[in-house]
């Protein structure tokens, strides 16, 4: 079961540094050099928090507004995690006044969920509304602000933790709350453009965390041929592909060139209806992709030529 520990933090921020497409795709924003620096600094702060070490002061000079907002969010996040871990580690037999699941391992799944929810809410509290925002949330071109989105994620996480949810469920609900109501496209207003970037960066953080919190999949059972996921142990074969397809003159020129590159033989006959294609190739998958990229093939047949 996943825990909020050094290993999770390392995987989480490694995914962000790679600018993983499974994360970027939700937001359409690629971090700038300063925003990446803020991510590195924030990741180091959260790493110290889960190791119960004191926070270090910021040493990187940032000037971009969205990078500064990201720094504030991550700094608050680390502070919330650190303080919750400190409280969770207190034994109630030593101080009976403090009764917050005393003696619970702050790195365990349940303790990690509590620390995560605290970090999400502390990070949200560190964010402010964009300067110069002129519209209420429902009329704002970019939808909810970064602060509003972060607060929604924090509130959703806190409500789930009360019910005893584990780390991944909390991370997943927080990520879903951040995505909810997202409107793709940079606003025209400069202040809202800054906030749009900040909201995207926070959203990317939460999506990446949710992906890394997932429990590992069970070991895959090999197919009858012994292949594992991603492996293809078969051998190439020469295929004969036939179909009819309507293609306009401009597309036909491009398609013919691509088929010539992929096929050993290309024959195209004009007919009373759509042209008839007869192709020989040892790259049938790529040929089929090219056909569908150029139109809709009818009566498509793929057989072994030999």
Residue pairs with C-beta under 8 A, 6 or more apart in sequence:
1 109
1 166
1 167
1 215
2 8
2 109
2 112
2 166
2 167
2 168
2 212
2 213
2 214
2 215
3 107
3 108
3 109
3 112
3 167
4 50
4 81
4 107
4 111
4 112
4 113
4 115
4 116
4 167
5 50
5 107
5 112
6 47
6 50
6 51
8 50
8 212
8 213
9 43
9 46
9 47
9 50
10 47
11 212
12 43
12 208
12 209
12 212
13 39
13 40
13 43
13 46
13 208
15 23
15 208
15 211
15 212
16 23
16 31
16 39
16 43
16 204
16 205
16 208
17 36
17 39
17 40
19 30
19 31
20 208
22 207
22 211
23 204
23 207
23 208
23 211
24 30
24 204
26 179
26 182
26 203
26 204
26 207
27 182
27 200
27 201
27 203
27 204
28 184
28 200
29 196
29 197
29 200
29 201
29 204
31 39
31 201
31 204
32 64
32 66
32 67
34 62
34 63
34 64
34 67
35 64
35 66
35 67
35 70
35 197
35 201
37 60
37 62
37 67
38 60
38 62
38 67
38 68
38 70
38 71
38 74
39 70
39 74
39 201
39 205
41 58
41 60
41 71
41 74
42 70
42 71
42 73
42 74
42 75
42 77
42 78
43 74
44 56
45 55
45 56
45 74
45 75
45 77
45 78
46 74
46 77
46 78
46 81
46 119
48 54
48 55
48 56
48 78
48 82
49 55
49 78
49 79
49 81
49 82
49 85
49 119
50 81
50 85
50 107
50 115
52 82
52 85
52 86
52 89
52 106
55 75
55 78
55 79
55 82
58 71
58 75
62 68
62 71
65 194
65 198
66 194
66 195
66 197
66 198
66 201
69 127
69 128
69 146
69 194
69 195
69 198
69 201
70 198
70 201
70 202
72 126
72 127
72 128
73 123
73 124
73 126
73 127
73 146
73 150
73 198
73 202
73 205
74 123
74 205
75 126
76 119
76 122
76 123
76 124
76 125
76 126
76 127
77 119
77 120
77 122
77 123
77 126
78 119
79 122
80 115
80 118
80 119
80 120
80 121
80 122
80 123
81 115
81 116
81 118
81 119
81 122
83 118
83 122
84 106
84 114
84 115
84 118
84 119
85 106
85 107
85 111
85 115
87 98
87 100
88 100
88 101
88 104
88 105
88 106
88 111
88 114
88 115
89 103
89 104
89 106
90 98
90 100
90 102
90 103
91 102
91 103
92 98
92 99
92 102
92 103
93 102
93 103
101 110
101 111
101 114
104 110
104 111
105 111
106 112
106 115
109 166
109 167
110 164
110 166
112 167
113 160
113 161
113 165
113 166
113 167
113 169
113 170
114 161
116 157
116 167
116 170
116 171
116 174
117 154
117 157
117 158
117 160
117 161
117 170
120 150
120 153
120 154
120 157
120 158
120 174
121 151
121 154
121 155
121 157
121 158
123 150
123 154
123 202
124 147
124 150
124 151
124 153
124 154
127 146
127 147
127 150
127 198
127 202
128 147
129 145
129 147
129 195
130 145
130 146
130 191
130 192
130 194
130 195
130 198
131 191
132 189
132 190
132 191
133 140
133 145
133 189
133 191
133 192
133 195
134 189
135 141
137 143
137 144
137 145
137 148
140 187
140 192
141 183
141 187
141 188
141 189
141 192
142 183
142 185
142 186
142 187
142 192
142 195
142 196
142 199
143 181
143 182
143 183
144 152
144 181
144 199
145 195
145 199
146 195
146 198
146 199
146 202
149 177
149 178
149 181
149 199
149 202
149 203
150 178
150 202
152 177
152 178
152 180
153 174
153 175
153 177
153 178
153 202
153 206
154 174
155 177
156 173
156 174
156 176
156 177
157 170
157 171
157 173
157 174
157 177
160 169
160 170
160 173
161 170
165 173
167 213
168 210
168 213
168 214
168 215
171 206
171 209
171 210
171 213
172 210
172 213
174 206
174 209
174 210
175 203
175 206
175 207
175 209
175 210
178 199
178 202
178 203
178 206
178 207
179 203
179 207
182 203
186 193
186 196
187 193
187 196
220 228
220 229
222 228
225 233
225 234
226 233
227 233
236 282
236 283
237 282
237 304
237 305
237 306
238 264
238 280
238 281
238 282
238 304
238 305
238 306
239 280
239 281
239 282
239 284
239 287
239 302
239 303
239 304
239 305
240 278
240 279
240 280
240 302
240 303
240 304
240 305
241 277
241 278
241 279
241 280
241 281
241 284
241 287
241 288
241 291
241 300
241 301
241 302
242 276
242 277
242 278
242 279
242 299
242 300
242 301
243 276
243 277
243 291
243 297
243 298
243 299
243 300
243 301
244 271
244 273
244 274
244 275
244 276
244 277
244 297
244 298
244 299
245 274
245 275
245 277
245 291
245 294
245 295
245 296
245 297
245 298
246 273
246 274
246 275
246 295
246 296
247 255
247 274
247 275
247 294
247 295
251 294
251 295
252 275
254 294
255 290
255 291
255 294
256 266
256 268
258 290
259 266
259 277
259 279
259 287
259 290
260 266
262 281
262 283
262 286
262 287
262 290
263 279
263 280
263 281
263 283
263 287
264 280
264 281
264 282
265 278
265 279
265 280
266 277
266 278
266 279
267 277
267 278
267 279
268 275
268 276
268 277
268 278
269 275
269 276
269 278
274 298
277 291
277 297
279 287
280 305
281 287
284 302
288 300
288 302
291 297
291 300
